[in-house]
Amino acid sequence: MRKSFFLLVSLLVAVTVSGQESGNRIYGNNGYYQQQRRTLQTNSGTLGSHDHGYAIEASVLTNLKPDAFVVVFGINEAATASAASNDKVNAKIADFTQKLSTLGIGRNDIFIDFITQNRVYDFTVSGSKATESLTGFETKKTLAVRYQSRELFEPIVSAAASAQIFDLIKVDYIVSDFETVRSRLFEAAVQIIKNKEGKYVKSLGVTLLPVGLSSEKYDVSYPSEAYQRYQAFETGDAYAYKSDSSSRVVQRKSFTFFYDPFEASRFDAVLAPLGIEPVVQFSLYLRMQYEPRKPKEG
């Protein structure tokens, strides 16, 4: 138990010092398991088409600071009676909620979600016999806190720790006006396609007749998806020539995570440049089909 407590506190400290909000959920994402990260669709570079003569692509990215944040904590307590386990969780929530009020966070910005209340079993061993029996109940809830200022994150985490709440599950970034963002991306992508069309016609002497849009794909990447696992160390080599008499003991190597957003070089245009803090990345891929203009019949 003491070791688990230390690991949770260490993670919270690491998050607050870095200034990048992520949460314990990062241990379950692709960055931790070194799996292939989801990619945003960008230009393929293929301008030919089997259906029509030509295609012109545009991919646009914008980086947006969120309008608000939602941090989610997990609280769980066990007791011999179900009501007692629930009371223990509620006591922590009441303490945390009171501390949040001193930060200017009211009840309308707090949501408590009852996750589960389950039985807990354990074994008692007598000689060579192990008997399983009911030992109590465990109540699990999550508590979500909405806040507008990034500077409130550290005080919120400190308030949670002082209320004996250490499981920081995740931090969501909230962007409210999706329609405006999509309109800006679409206008920029359309202009890029028109500019490319004009350059092809003027520079290469091709004649293009618009046929219609063949692809329109919006996408969004939140910071929680963009953290990658990182580990750096050097070690010597050790060989065990006889498996029955030699062994090698490997030390634990620490690793961390870093924020790795999509790069601007993959896109035709970036409407809002990337700063030094995690942001929400919106993108649009647009593909316009053309066919050669046929000469007029005399």
TIPAKE-888926 format. One record per residue (C-alpha): residue number from 0; residue in one letter; z, x, y. Coordinates in nm, 4 decimals. Layout:
BEGIN
<dogu seq="NUM" type="a" z="Z" x="X" y="Y"/>
...
This chain:
BEGIN
<dogu seq="0" type="m" z="0.0000" x="0.0000" y="0.0000"/>
<dogu seq="1" type="r" z="0.0875" x="0.2780" y="0.2446"/>
<dogu seq="2" type="k" z="-0.2464" x="0.4492" y="0.1821"/>
<dogu seq="3" type="s" z="-0.4427" x="0.1266" y="0.2427"/>
<dogu seq="4" type="f" z="-0.2511" x="0.0665" y="0.5657"/>
<dogu seq="5" type="f" z="-0.3349" x="0.4170" y="0.6859"/>
<dogu seq="6" type="l" z="-0.7053" x="0.3745" y="0.6115"/>
<dogu seq="7" type="l" z="-0.7253" x="0.0468" y="0.8043"/>
<dogu seq="8" type="v" z="-0.5438" x="0.1864" y="1.1068"/>
<dogu seq="9" type="s" z="-0.7606" x="0.4992" y="1.1012"/>
<dogu seq="10" type="l" z="-1.0765" x="0.2892" y="1.1038"/>
<dogu seq="11" type="l" z="-0.9555" x="0.0844" y="1.3998"/>
<dogu seq="12" type="v" z="-0.8773" x="0.4006" y="1.5948"/>
<dogu seq="13" type="a" z="-1.2171" x="0.5495" y="1.5136"/>
<dogu seq="14" type="v" z="-1.3943" x="0.2371" y="1.6354"/>
<dogu seq="15" type="t" z="-1.2093" x="0.2180" y="1.9657"/>
<dogu seq="16" type="v" z="-1.2540" x="0.5857" y="2.0480"/>
<dogu seq="17" type="s" z="-1.6292" x="0.5728" y="1.9909"/>
<dogu seq="18" type="g" z="-1.6749" x="0.2750" y="2.2222"/>
<dogu seq="19" type="q" z="-1.9131" x="0.1108" y="1.9750"/>
<dogu seq="20" type="e" z="-1.7943" x="-0.2108" y="1.8136"/>
<dogu seq="21" type="s" z="-1.8764" x="-0.2575" y="1.4476"/>
<dogu seq="22" type="g" z="-1.5875" x="-0.3523" y="1.2168"/>
<dogu seq="23" type="n" z="-1.5006" x="-0.3138" y="0.8498"/>
<dogu seq="24" type="r" z="-1.8109" x="-0.5133" y="0.7512"/>
<dogu seq="25" type="i" z="-2.0026" x="-0.1875" y="0.7933"/>
<dogu seq="26" type="y" z="-1.8736" x="-0.0812" y="0.4526"/>
<dogu seq="27" type="g" z="-2.0892" x="-0.3517" y="0.2981"/>
<dogu seq="28" type="n" z="-2.4144" x="-0.2982" y="0.4865"/>
<dogu seq="29" type="n" z="-2.7234" x="-0.0943" y="0.4066"/>
<dogu seq="30" type="g" z="-2.6066" x="0.2103" y="0.5995"/>
<dogu seq="31" type="y" z="-2.3105" x="0.2593" y="0.3685"/>
<dogu seq="32" type="y" z="-2.5104" x="0.2323" y="0.0476"/>
<dogu seq="33" type="q" z="-2.8064" x="0.4341" y="0.1822"/>
<dogu seq="34" type="q" z="-3.0487" x="0.1499" y="0.1086"/>
<dogu seq="35" type="q" z="-3.3738" x="0.0870" y="0.2924"/>
<dogu seq="36" type="r" z="-3.3092" x="-0.0539" y="0.6369"/>
<dogu seq="37" type="r" z="-3.4918" x="-0.3662" y="0.7471"/>
<dogu seq="38" type="t" z="-3.7766" x="-0.2799" y="0.9838"/>
<dogu seq="39" type="l" z="-3.9291" x="-0.4623" y="1.2774"/>
<dogu seq="40" type="q" z="-4.3015" x="-0.5353" y="1.2512"/>
<dogu seq="41" type="t" z="-4.5147" x="-0.3147" y="1.4738"/>
<dogu seq="42" type="n" z="-4.8816" x="-0.2254" y="1.5019"/>
<dogu seq="43" type="s" z="-5.0535" x="-0.1525" y="1.1706"/>
<dogu seq="44" type="g" z="-5.3346" x="0.0479" y="1.3297"/>
<dogu seq="45" type="t" z="-5.5914" x="-0.1534" y="1.1339"/>
<dogu seq="46" type="l" z="-5.8350" x="-0.3208" y="1.3709"/>
<dogu seq="47" type="g" z="-6.0865" x="-0.4366" y="1.1114"/>
<dogu seq="48" type="s" z="-6.0633" x="-0.7718" y="0.9315"/>
<dogu seq="49" type="h" z="-6.2327" x="-0.9357" y="0.6358"/>
<dogu seq="50" type="d" z="-6.2285" x="-1.2754" y="0.8046"/>
<dogu seq="51" type="h" z="-6.3446" x="-1.1680" y="1.1505"/>
<dogu seq="52" type="g" z="-6.4937" x="-0.8608" y="1.3079"/>
<dogu seq="53" type="y" z="-6.1989" x="-0.7132" y="1.4972"/>
<dogu seq="54" type="a" z="-5.8288" x="-0.7507" y="1.5649"/>
<dogu seq="55" type="i" z="-5.6168" x="-0.6268" y="1.8546"/>
<dogu seq="56" type="e" z="-5.2412" x="-0.5877" y="1.8108"/>
<dogu seq="57" type="a" z="-4.9474" x="-0.5705" y="2.0499"/>
<dogu seq="58" type="s" z="-4.5818" x="-0.4964" y="1.9757"/>
<dogu seq="59" type="v" z="-4.3189" x="-0.5266" y="2.2474"/>
<dogu seq="60" type="l" z="-3.9476" x="-0.4470" y="2.2459"/>
<dogu seq="61" type="t" z="-3.6643" x="-0.5242" y="2.4830"/>
<dogu seq="62" type="n" z="-3.3021" x="-0.4078" y="2.4751"/>
<dogu seq="63" type="l" z="-3.0467" x="-0.6586" y="2.5991"/>
<dogu seq="64" type="k" z="-2.6784" x="-0.6289" y="2.6739"/>
<dogu seq="65" type="p" z="-2.4941" x="-0.9269" y="2.5254"/>
<dogu seq="66" type="d" z="-2.3565" x="-1.2140" y="2.7315"/>
<dogu seq="67" type="a" z="-2.0405" x="-1.2186" y="2.5194"/>
<dogu seq="68" type="f" z="-1.8787" x="-1.0784" y="2.2063"/>
<dogu seq="69" type="v" z="-1.6983" x="-1.2391" y="1.9136"/>
<dogu seq="70" type="v" z="-1.4584" x="-1.0225" y="1.7140"/>
<dogu seq="71" type="v" z="-1.3362" x="-1.1533" y="1.3771"/>
<dogu seq="72" type="f" z="-1.0094" x="-1.0478" y="1.2107"/>
<dogu seq="73" type="g" z="-0.8931" x="-1.1214" y="0.8575"/>
<dogu seq="74" type="i" z="-0.5330" x="-1.2212" y="0.7801"/>
<dogu seq="75" type="n" z="-0.3925" x="-1.2659" y="0.4300"/>
<dogu seq="76" type="e" z="-0.0361" x="-1.3029" y="0.3026"/>
<dogu seq="77" type="a" z="0.1162" x="-1.3671" y="-0.0387"/>
<dogu seq="78" type="a" z="0.4408" x="-1.5453" y="-0.1338"/>
<dogu seq="79" type="t" z="0.5960" x="-1.7148" y="-0.4339"/>
<dogu seq="80" type="a" z="0.5208" x="-2.0594" y="-0.2864"/>
<dogu seq="81" type="s" z="0.1912" x="-2.1747" y="-0.1352"/>
<dogu seq="82" type="a" z="0.3568" x="-2.3155" y="0.1790"/>
<dogu seq="83" type="a" z="0.5413" x="-1.9881" y="0.2334"/>
<dogu seq="84" type="s" z="0.2217" x="-1.7817" y="0.2154"/>
<dogu seq="85" type="n" z="0.0584" x="-2.0148" y="0.4693"/>
<dogu seq="86" type="d" z="0.3608" x="-1.9933" y="0.6996"/>
<dogu seq="87" type="k" z="0.3488" x="-1.6126" y="0.6929"/>
<dogu seq="88" type="v" z="-0.0185" x="-1.6159" y="0.7959"/>
<dogu seq="89" type="n" z="0.0485" x="-1.8719" y="1.0714"/>
<dogu seq="90" type="a" z="0.3335" x="-1.6607" y="1.2072"/>
<dogu seq="91" type="k" z="0.1003" x="-1.3624" y="1.2512"/>
<dogu seq="92" type="i" z="-0.1640" x="-1.5831" y="1.4125"/>
<dogu seq="93" type="a" z="0.0889" x="-1.7313" y="1.6559"/>
<dogu seq="94" type="d" z="0.2079" x="-1.3832" y="1.7538"/>
<dogu seq="95" type="f" z="-0.1509" x="-1.2602" y="1.8010"/>
<dogu seq="96" type="t" z="-0.2523" x="-1.5696" y="1.9982"/>
<dogu seq="97" type="q" z="0.0411" x="-1.5275" y="2.2349"/>
<dogu seq="98" type="k" z="-0.0565" x="-1.1651" y="2.2975"/>
<dogu seq="99" type="l" z="-0.4180" x="-1.2673" y="2.3614"/>
<dogu seq="100" type="s" z="-0.3031" x="-1.5116" y="2.6302"/>
<dogu seq="101" type="t" z="-0.1649" x="-1.2178" y="2.8306"/>
<dogu seq="102" type="l" z="-0.5213" x="-1.0757" y="2.8294"/>
<dogu seq="103" type="g" z="-0.6579" x="-1.3980" y="2.9790"/>
<dogu seq="104" type="i" z="-0.8002" x="-1.5263" y="2.6498"/>
<dogu seq="105" type="g" z="-0.7225" x="-1.8949" y="2.6029"/>
<dogu seq="106" type="r" z="-0.7269" x="-2.1300" y="2.3048"/>
<dogu seq="107" type="n" z="-1.0876" x="-2.2335" y="2.3729"/>
<dogu seq="108" type="d" z="-1.1943" x="-1.8761" y="2.2977"/>
<dogu seq="109" type="i" z="-1.0037" x="-1.8556" y="1.9680"/>
<dogu seq="110" type="f" z="-1.1068" x="-2.0131" y="1.6381"/>
<dogu seq="111" type="i" z="-0.9020" x="-2.0062" y="1.3166"/>
<dogu seq="112" type="d" z="-1.0890" x="-2.0564" y="0.9900"/>
<dogu seq="113" type="f" z="-0.8935" x="-2.1403" y="0.6735"/>
<dogu seq="114" type="i" z="-1.0752" x="-1.9364" y="0.4075"/>
<dogu seq="115" type="t" z="-0.8830" x="-1.9927" y="0.0856"/>
<dogu seq="116" type="q" z="-0.5439" x="-2.0341" y="-0.0769"/>
<dogu seq="117" type="n" z="-0.5422" x="-1.9059" y="-0.4326"/>
<dogu seq="118" type="r" z="-0.2994" x="-1.8460" y="-0.7150"/>
<dogu seq="119" type="v" z="-0.1916" x="-1.4892" y="-0.7920"/>
<dogu seq="120" type="y" z="-0.1295" x="-1.3786" y="-1.1496"/>
<dogu seq="121" type="d" z="0.0234" x="-1.0618" y="-1.2905"/>
<dogu seq="122" type="f" z="0.1276" x="-0.9160" y="-1.6243"/>
<dogu seq="123" type="t" z="0.4698" x="-0.8406" y="-1.7672"/>
<dogu seq="124" type="v" z="0.4776" x="-0.5839" y="-2.0466"/>
<dogu seq="125" type="s" z="0.7236" x="-0.5960" y="-2.3322"/>
<dogu seq="126" type="g" z="0.6630" x="-0.3328" y="-2.5968"/>
<dogu seq="127" type="s" z="0.2997" x="-0.3619" y="-2.6973"/>
<dogu seq="128" type="k" z="0.2604" x="-0.7137" y="-2.5597"/>
<dogu seq="129" type="a" z="0.1326" x="-0.7965" y="-2.2084"/>
<dogu seq="130" type="t" z="0.1851" x="-1.1528" y="-2.0871"/>
<dogu seq="131" type="e" z="0.0037" x="-1.2967" y="-1.7871"/>
<dogu seq="132" type="s" z="0.1899" x="-1.5435" y="-1.5665"/>
<dogu seq="133" type="l" z="0.1723" x="-1.7047" y="-1.2235"/>
<dogu seq="134" type="t" z="0.3579" x="-1.4929" y="-0.9669"/>
<dogu seq="135" type="g" z="0.2705" x="-1.6658" y="-0.6392"/>
<dogu seq="136" type="f" z="0.0040" x="-1.7723" y="-0.3932"/>
<dogu seq="137" type="e" z="-0.2107" x="-1.5956" y="-0.1342"/>
<dogu seq="138" type="t" z="-0.3440" x="-1.7548" y="0.1842"/>
<dogu seq="139" type="k" z="-0.6470" x="-1.6060" y="0.3609"/>
<dogu seq="140" type="k" z="-0.7716" x="-1.6968" y="0.7081"/>
<dogu seq="141" type="t" z="-0.9990" x="-1.5447" y="0.9685"/>
<dogu seq="142" type="l" z="-0.9460" x="-1.5507" y="1.3417"/>
<dogu seq="143" type="a" z="-1.2417" x="-1.5228" y="1.5814"/>
<dogu seq="144" type="v" z="-1.1927" x="-1.4184" y="1.9436"/>
<dogu seq="145" type="r" z="-1.4634" x="-1.4601" y="2.2077"/>
<dogu seq="146" type="y" z="-1.4615" x="-1.2341" y="2.5139"/>
<dogu seq="147" type="q" z="-1.7093" x="-1.1427" y="2.7879"/>
<dogu seq="148" type="s" z="-1.6042" x="-0.7949" y="2.8979"/>
<dogu seq="149" type="r" z="-1.6566" x="-0.4993" y="2.6641"/>
<dogu seq="150" type="e" z="-1.3438" x="-0.3396" y="2.8128"/>
<dogu seq="151" type="l" z="-1.1307" x="-0.6087" y="2.6456"/>
<dogu seq="152" type="f" z="-1.2139" x="-0.4859" y="2.2960"/>
<dogu seq="153" type="e" z="-0.9515" x="-0.2115" y="2.2776"/>
<dogu seq="154" type="p" z="-0.6686" x="-0.4307" y="2.4168"/>
<dogu seq="155" type="i" z="-0.7629" x="-0.7021" y="2.1646"/>
<dogu seq="156" type="v" z="-0.7493" x="-0.4543" y="1.8746"/>
<dogu seq="157" type="s" z="-0.4144" x="-0.3215" y="1.9994"/>
<dogu seq="158" type="a" z="-0.2783" x="-0.6760" y="2.0224"/>
<dogu seq="159" type="a" z="-0.3926" x="-0.7428" y="1.6654"/>
<dogu seq="160" type="a" z="-0.2259" x="-0.4268" y="1.5364"/>
<dogu seq="161" type="s" z="0.1015" x="-0.5127" y="1.7096"/>
<dogu seq="162" type="a" z="0.0881" x="-0.8512" y="1.5321"/>
<dogu seq="163" type="q" z="0.0423" x="-0.6675" y="1.1997"/>
<dogu seq="164" type="i" z="-0.3243" x="-0.7672" y="1.1723"/>
<dogu seq="165" type="f" z="-0.5362" x="-0.4697" y="1.0685"/>
<dogu seq="166" type="d" z="-0.8504" x="-0.6072" y="0.9054"/>
<dogu seq="167" type="l" z="-1.1214" x="-0.6024" y="1.1739"/>
<dogu seq="168" type="i" z="-1.4100" x="-0.7647" y="0.9868"/>
<dogu seq="169" type="k" z="-1.6949" x="-0.7655" y="1.2381"/>
<dogu seq="170" type="v" z="-1.8038" x="-0.7895" y="1.6019"/>
<dogu seq="171" type="d" z="-2.0919" x="-1.0246" y="1.6862"/>
<dogu seq="172" type="y" z="-2.3083" x="-0.9765" y="1.9956"/>
<dogu seq="173" type="i" z="-2.3996" x="-1.3040" y="2.1670"/>
<dogu seq="174" type="v" z="-2.7224" x="-1.3526" y="2.3629"/>
<dogu seq="175" type="s" z="-2.7517" x="-1.7025" y="2.5049"/>
<dogu seq="176" type="d" z="-3.0994" x="-1.7443" y="2.6528"/>
<dogu seq="177" type="f" z="-3.3381" x="-1.6855" y="2.3618"/>
<dogu seq="178" type="e" z="-3.6191" x="-1.8866" y="2.5226"/>
<dogu seq="179" type="t" z="-3.6360" x="-1.6678" y="2.8330"/>
<dogu seq="180" type="v" z="-3.6407" x="-1.3517" y="2.6209"/>
<dogu seq="181" type="r" z="-3.9223" x="-1.4851" y="2.4040"/>
<dogu seq="182" type="s" z="-4.1263" x="-1.5899" y="2.7075"/>
<dogu seq="183" type="r" z="-4.1004" x="-1.2422" y="2.8603"/>
<dogu seq="184" type="l" z="-4.2035" x="-1.0774" y="2.5330"/>
<dogu seq="185" type="f" z="-4.4990" x="-1.3137" y="2.4871"/>
<dogu seq="186" type="e" z="-4.6303" x="-1.2607" y="2.8422"/>
<dogu seq="187" type="a" z="-4.6062" x="-0.8823" y="2.8015"/>
<dogu seq="188" type="a" z="-4.7785" x="-0.8866" y="2.4602"/>
<dogu seq="189" type="v" z="-5.0637" x="-1.1060" y="2.5879"/>
<dogu seq="190" type="q" z="-5.1210" x="-0.8696" y="2.8805"/>
<dogu seq="191" type="i" z="-5.1275" x="-0.5689" y="2.6478"/>
<dogu seq="192" type="i" z="-5.3918" x="-0.7336" y="2.4283"/>
<dogu seq="193" type="k" z="-5.6048" x="-0.8204" y="2.7325"/>
<dogu seq="194" type="n" z="-5.5772" x="-0.4634" y="2.8617"/>
<dogu seq="195" type="k" z="-5.6790" x="-0.3205" y="2.5250"/>
<dogu seq="196" type="e" z="-5.9704" x="-0.5625" y="2.5009"/>
<dogu seq="197" type="g" z="-6.0922" x="-0.4529" y="2.8437"/>
<dogu seq="198" type="k" z="-6.0684" x="-0.0847" y="2.7520"/>
<dogu seq="199" type="y" z="-6.2570" x="-0.1312" y="2.4236"/>
<dogu seq="200" type="v" z="-6.5357" x="-0.3213" y="2.5973"/>
<dogu seq="201" type="k" z="-6.5637" x="-0.0777" y="2.8878"/>
<dogu seq="202" type="s" z="-6.5157" x="0.2496" y="2.7037"/>
<dogu seq="203" type="l" z="-6.6816" x="0.1799" y="2.3692"/>
<dogu seq="204" type="g" z="-6.9472" x="-0.0710" y="2.4681"/>
<dogu seq="205" type="v" z="-6.8358" x="-0.3278" y="2.2110"/>
<dogu seq="206" type="t" z="-6.8687" x="-0.6983" y="2.2791"/>
<dogu seq="207" type="l" z="-6.5792" x="-0.9184" y="2.1677"/>
<dogu seq="208" type="l" z="-6.5512" x="-1.2946" y="2.1340"/>
<dogu seq="209" type="p" z="-6.1920" x="-1.4271" y="2.1041"/>
<dogu seq="210" type="v" z="-6.1344" x="-1.6316" y="1.7884"/>
<dogu seq="211" type="g" z="-5.7597" x="-1.6986" y="1.7898"/>
<dogu seq="212" type="l" z="-5.4127" x="-1.5671" y="1.7161"/>
<dogu seq="213" type="s" z="-5.3579" x="-1.4623" y="1.3553"/>
<dogu seq="214" type="s" z="-4.9952" x="-1.3446" y="1.3805"/>
<dogu seq="215" type="e" z="-4.6971" x="-1.4104" y="1.6068"/>
<dogu seq="216" type="k" z="-4.3665" x="-1.2689" y="1.4796"/>
<dogu seq="217" type="y" z="-4.0439" x="-1.2552" y="1.6765"/>
<dogu seq="218" type="d" z="-3.7544" x="-1.0524" y="1.5447"/>
<dogu seq="219" type="v" z="-3.4073" x="-0.9465" y="1.6490"/>
<dogu seq="220" type="s" z="-3.1827" x="-0.6598" y="1.5401"/>
<dogu seq="221" type="y" z="-2.8091" x="-0.6719" y="1.6089"/>
<dogu seq="222" type="p" z="-2.5934" x="-0.3579" y="1.6332"/>
<dogu seq="223" type="s" z="-2.4132" x="-0.4395" y="1.3074"/>
<dogu seq="224" type="e" z="-2.7439" x="-0.3768" y="1.1255"/>
<dogu seq="225" type="a" z="-2.8132" x="-0.0466" y="1.2997"/>
<dogu seq="226" type="y" z="-2.5217" x="0.1719" y="1.1901"/>
<dogu seq="227" type="q" z="-2.6146" x="0.4449" y="0.9445"/>
<dogu seq="228" type="r" z="-2.3935" x="0.6542" y="0.7193"/>
<dogu seq="229" type="y" z="-2.3530" x="1.0204" y="0.8122"/>
<dogu seq="230" type="q" z="-2.1933" x="1.3062" y="0.6219"/>
<dogu seq="231" type="a" z="-2.2104" x="1.6802" y="0.6945"/>
<dogu seq="232" type="f" z="-2.0536" x="1.9635" y="0.4961"/>
<dogu seq="233" type="e" z="-2.1330" x="2.2822" y="0.3109"/>
<dogu seq="234" type="t" z="-1.9861" x="2.3771" y="-0.0238"/>
<dogu seq="235" type="g" z="-2.0127" x="2.6549" y="-0.2770"/>
<dogu seq="236" type="d" z="-2.1383" x="2.6290" y="-0.6339"/>
<dogu seq="237" type="a" z="-1.9141" x="2.6248" y="-0.9380"/>
<dogu seq="238" type="y" z="-2.0293" x="2.6194" y="-1.2978"/>
<dogu seq="239" type="a" z="-1.8448" x="2.5206" y="-1.6116"/>
<dogu seq="240" type="y" z="-1.9898" x="2.7281" y="-1.8980"/>
<dogu seq="241" type="k" z="-1.7614" x="2.5776" y="-2.1622"/>
<dogu seq="242" type="s" z="-1.6967" x="2.2077" y="-2.1307"/>
<dogu seq="243" type="d" z="-1.3794" x="2.2283" y="-2.3393"/>
<dogu seq="244" type="s" z="-1.2085" x="2.4956" y="-2.1326"/>
<dogu seq="245" type="s" z="-1.3583" x="2.4858" y="-1.7823"/>
<dogu seq="246" type="s" z="-1.3715" x="2.2136" y="-1.5205"/>
<dogu seq="247" type="r" z="-1.4636" x="2.1632" y="-1.1572"/>
<dogu seq="248" type="v" z="-1.2457" x="1.9691" y="-0.9153"/>
<dogu seq="249" type="v" z="-1.4422" x="1.8190" y="-0.6230"/>
<dogu seq="250" type="q" z="-1.2676" x="1.7568" y="-0.2913"/>
<dogu seq="251" type="r" z="-1.3152" x="1.4356" y="-0.0965"/>
<dogu seq="252" type="k" z="-1.5759" x="1.4752" y="0.1791"/>
<dogu seq="253" type="s" z="-1.5294" x="1.2504" y="0.4776"/>
<dogu seq="254" type="f" z="-1.8190" x="1.0541" y="0.6226"/>
<dogu seq="255" type="t" z="-1.8678" x="0.8392" y="0.9307"/>
<dogu seq="256" type="f" z="-2.1262" x="0.6053" y="1.0838"/>
<dogu seq="257" type="f" z="-2.3479" x="0.6282" y="1.3906"/>
<dogu seq="258" type="y" z="-2.5500" x="0.3758" y="1.5901"/>
<dogu seq="259" type="d" z="-2.9215" x="0.4208" y="1.5189"/>
<dogu seq="260" type="p" z="-3.1400" x="0.1720" y="1.7121"/>
<dogu seq="261" type="f" z="-3.5155" x="0.1315" y="1.6758"/>
<dogu seq="262" type="e" z="-3.7094" x="0.3891" y="1.8771"/>
<dogu seq="263" type="a" z="-3.9316" x="0.2962" y="2.1695"/>
<dogu seq="264" type="s" z="-4.2211" x="0.5128" y="2.0437"/>
<dogu seq="265" type="r" z="-4.3081" x="0.2538" y="1.7779"/>
<dogu seq="266" type="f" z="-4.3947" x="-0.0122" y="2.0383"/>
<dogu seq="267" type="d" z="-4.6696" x="-0.0604" y="2.2962"/>
<dogu seq="268" type="a" z="-4.4132" x="-0.1417" y="2.5645"/>
<dogu seq="269" type="v" z="-4.0366" x="-0.1605" y="2.6124"/>
<dogu seq="270" type="l" z="-3.9356" x="-0.4132" y="2.8791"/>
<dogu seq="271" type="a" z="-3.5758" x="-0.2946" y="2.9152"/>
<dogu seq="272" type="p" z="-3.4997" x="0.0668" y="2.8196"/>
<dogu seq="273" type="l" z="-3.2278" x="0.1699" y="2.5795"/>
<dogu seq="274" type="g" z="-2.9066" x="0.2927" y="2.7382"/>
<dogu seq="275" type="i" z="-2.6108" x="0.4709" y="2.5803"/>
<dogu seq="276" type="e" z="-2.4345" x="0.1675" y="2.4336"/>
<dogu seq="277" type="p" z="-2.5251" x="-0.0653" y="2.1440"/>
<dogu seq="278" type="v" z="-2.7505" x="-0.3534" y="2.2425"/>
<dogu seq="279" type="v" z="-2.9379" x="-0.6443" y="2.0882"/>
<dogu seq="280" type="q" z="-3.3023" x="-0.5500" y="2.0257"/>
<dogu seq="281" type="f" z="-3.5635" x="-0.8274" y="2.0478"/>
<dogu seq="282" type="s" z="-3.9246" x="-0.7688" y="1.9479"/>
<dogu seq="283" type="l" z="-4.2565" x="-0.9512" y="1.9245"/>
<dogu seq="284" type="y" z="-4.5644" x="-0.8609" y="1.7222"/>
<dogu seq="285" type="l" z="-4.8867" x="-1.0344" y="1.8291"/>
<dogu seq="286" type="r" z="-5.2279" x="-1.0042" y="1.6631"/>
<dogu seq="287" type="m" z="-5.5449" x="-1.1473" y="1.8172"/>
<dogu seq="288" type="q" z="-5.8661" x="-1.1900" y="1.6194"/>
<dogu seq="289" type="y" z="-6.2165" x="-1.1313" y="1.7648"/>
<dogu seq="290" type="e" z="-6.5708" x="-1.1311" y="1.6415"/>
<dogu seq="291" type="p" z="-6.8718" x="-0.9533" y="1.7899"/>
<dogu seq="292" type="r" z="-7.0638" x="-1.1500" y="2.0475"/>
<dogu seq="293" type="k" z="-7.4008" x="-1.2445" y="1.9101"/>
<dogu seq="294" type="p" z="-7.6989" x="-1.1694" y="2.1333"/>
<dogu seq="295" type="k" z="-7.8506" x="-1.4727" y="2.2981"/>
<dogu seq="296" type="e" z="-8.1645" x="-1.5961" y="2.1319"/>
<dogu seq="297" type="g" z="-8.4677" x="-1.5749" y="2.3555"/>
